[in-house]
Amino acid sequence: MERIERIHALHRILSSARYPVTVQRLMEELECSRATAYRDLAYLRDFLMAPVVGNGEAGFSYDADEKDRFELPGLWLSSQELHSLLAAQQLLMRSGGGVLSNALAPLQQRIEKLLDEHAGGRRVPMERVRVVPHRIRKLDEHAFRTVATAVLDRKRLDFEYRARSTDESTRRTVSPQRLTHYRDNWYLDAWDHARDALRSFAVDRITAARLGEADATDVPEEELDRQLASSYGIFSGTPRGWATIVFNAKAARWVADEHWHSQQQGRFLPDGRYELKLPYSNGRELLMDVLHYGSDAQIVEPPVLREQARALLSLALSQYD
């Protein structure tokens, strides 16, 4: 047990004890020597100003009049919790394409300092935590910060948006609802005041963003989930139906453990294949994901989605004629 963890455990023991605690009990519960137990008691009393009273013969406790008012100062986490927090911070920094690096740098320094205190100065090899970004789009840091601020401060947002599908640029005024990180890229779910509807915007297509003066209009969580999370894909909308995909036995070993949608239904077939059912609205993203599996996957229903897959495969094959 490392020192900060022992101090935390020592504080918990003394706070909950109804009678003075012997040094022998502290040695057993803290898994430390007699000398270490005395050093930790001295550190708790002299440096952290804890109301420790008693001696080695009668035992130690917190002063009854002070114990309820004393709390350990600062951030107290175990080494495992700090390692997890630092790994998560690395994931955010690297998967964000660098856009979060400057904002998270002070947090990283604080966590690393706490880890140093835990480990007695031993360097934590964070290069052992590897994050490999996949198909990340370049973000404008100013636009991202402005969008994030609007979401958290609940302010309206004005920006230029160039749609990827049409390359048309429009000016939008929206009430931001959610900032979503999906497949290594960021999206803004917002109420579009000109279109009087919910829309999702790729943050990498947002430019010239500025905060508005008016407060954002809040859309109920139930409505957001109904329109933005009820169907497959990031640009989902209200479900139009359910798709049924069957994967062969080889692919089934992977697909059975994958999360495609919160309402998905899956089962193994008697021959070892895997059947997956899920709601969808716009089949474009679902088709791309199914075709990713090539001959290992087959769309069974609905017929219109099956025909769309057939047409896409025919067009792809024509490129190699």
Secondary structure as UniProt FT lines:
FT   HELIX           3..16
FT   HELIX           23..30
FT   HELIX           34..46
FT   STRAND          52..55
FT   TURN            56..58
FT   STRAND          59..62
FT   TURN            64..69
FT   HELIX           79..95
FT   TURN            96..100
FT   HELIX           101..119
FT   TURN            120..121
FT   HELIX           126..128
FT   HELIX           141..153
FT   STRAND          155..162
FT   TURN            164..166
FT   STRAND          169..182
FT   TURN            183..184
FT   STRAND          185..192
FT   TURN            193..196
FT   STRAND          197..202
FT   HELIX           203..205
FT   STRAND          206..215
FT   HELIX           221..228
FT   STRAND          241..247
FT   HELIX           249..255
FT   TURN            256..257
FT   TURN            262..263
FT   STRAND          265..268
FT   TURN            270..271
FT   STRAND          274..280
FT   HELIX           283..291
FT   TURN            292..293
FT   HELIX           294..296
FT   STRAND          297..301
FT   HELIX           303..318
FT   TURN            319..320
//
